[in-house]
Amino acid sequence: MKSAIVIAVFRKWLQDNPTIFLPNAWQKLPQLESNLTGFTNDPLFSTAEIITKWCANNGLGEKLKQEVFGSRTDIDDPPEFDTSDTGVIENIVPALRQSIRDRYEAILREEAEQQQRGG
């Protein structure tokens, strides 16, 4: 898969389409976040590969493929970011990890609110 596009699609899901992680995949977001560390070779590819495997293991593999290879026009030109090894390690991965933590915590809060309301 195209590494930068995989990362861009996943970030877009986190920001704009968090319901894609419901009902169960969201519970495993911390596992993904913790796996995004310690890259030795090609951190851009490694990051995309970790995301791809996580999606496949959590019922989102086909959706990811459709988004990456499908007729998506809003992701065809991924956001400009530094894809050098240093740029990925120092900027992309930390931002992605923070986005994952933020989304996980937001879903936890929503779940708690629903339980308090009796739903």
C-alpha positions in Angstrom: 0.0 0.0 0.0 1.0 3.6 -0.4 2.5 4.4 3.0 1.7 8.1 3.2 -1.9 7.5 2.0 -2.4 4.7 4.6 -1.3 7.1 7.3 -3.4 10.0 5.9 -6.6 7.8 5.7 -6.1 6.5 9.2 -5.6 10.0 10.6 -8.7 11.2 8.7 -10.7 8.3 10.3 -9.5 9.4 13.7 -10.4 13.0 13.1 -13.5 12.9 10.9 -15.0 9.4 11.1 -14.5 7.9 14.6 -17.6 5.8 14.3 -15.6 3.5 12.0 -13.9 2.2 15.1 -17.3 1.2 16.7 -18.4 -1.1 18.2 -15.2 -3.0 19.1 -12.1 -1.8 17.3 -11.8 1.3 19.4 -11.0 -0.8 22.5 -7.8 -1.9 20.8 -6.6 1.6 19.8 -4.1 1.7 22.8 -2.5 -1.5 21.5 -2.0 0.2 18.1 -0.6 3.3 19.8 1.9 1.3 21.8 3.1 -0.6 18.7 4.0 2.7 16.9 7.5 2.8 18.5 11.1 1.6 17.9 11.4 1.8 14.1 14.8 0.7 12.8 14.3 0.7 9.0 12.0 2.9 6.9 9.7 4.3 9.6 7.1 5.6 7.0 6.6 2.1 5.6 6.8 0.5 9.1 4.1 2.9 10.4 1.8 2.2 7.5 2.4 -1.6 7.9 1.5 -1.5 11.6 -1.7 0.4 10.8 -2.5 -2.0 8.0 -2.0 -5.0 10.2 -4.0 -3.5 13.0 -6.9 -2.7 10.7 -6.8 -6.2 9.2 -7.0 -7.7 12.7 -9.8 -5.4 13.8 -12.2 -5.8 10.9 -11.1 -2.6 9.1 -8.7 -4.1 6.5 -11.1 -4.0 3.6 -12.2 -0.5 4.4 -8.6 0.7 4.5 -7.9 -1.0 1.1 -11.0 0.6 -0.4 -10.0 4.0 0.9 -6.4 3.7 -0.2 -6.9 2.1 -3.6 -10.5 3.2 -4.3 -11.7 6.3 -6.0 -11.1 8.6 -3.1 -10.4 12.1 -4.3 -9.9 13.8 -0.9 -7.0 11.5 0.1 -5.4 11.1 -3.4 -3.1 14.0 -2.6 -2.1 13.4 1.1 -1.3 16.3 3.3 2.2 17.6 3.0 4.5 16.2 5.7 8.1 15.4 6.0 8.4 11.7 5.0 12.1 11.5 5.7 13.0 9.0 8.4 13.6 11.9 10.9 10.4 13.6 9.9 8.4 10.4 10.4 10.0 9.6 13.8 9.9 13.1 15.2 6.7 14.5 13.7 4.3 12.0 12.1 4.5 9.1 14.6 4.1 11.3 17.7 1.2 13.2 16.2 -0.5 9.9 15.1 0.0 8.4 18.6 -1.5 11.5 20.2 -4.5 11.4 17.8 -5.0 7.7 18.7 -4.9 8.5 22.5 -7.2 11.5 22.0 -9.8 9.5 20.1 -9.6 6.6 22.5 -10.2 8.9 25.5 -13.1 10.6 23.7 -14.8 7.3 23.0 -14.2 6.2 26.6 -15.9 9.5 27.8 -18.8 8.9 25.3 -19.3 5.3 26.5 -19.2 6.5 30.2 -21.8 9.2 29.5 -24.1 6.7 27.7 -23.8 4.3 30.7 -24.7 7.1 33.1 -27.7 7.9 31.0 -28.7 4.3 31.2 -28.1 3.5 27.6 
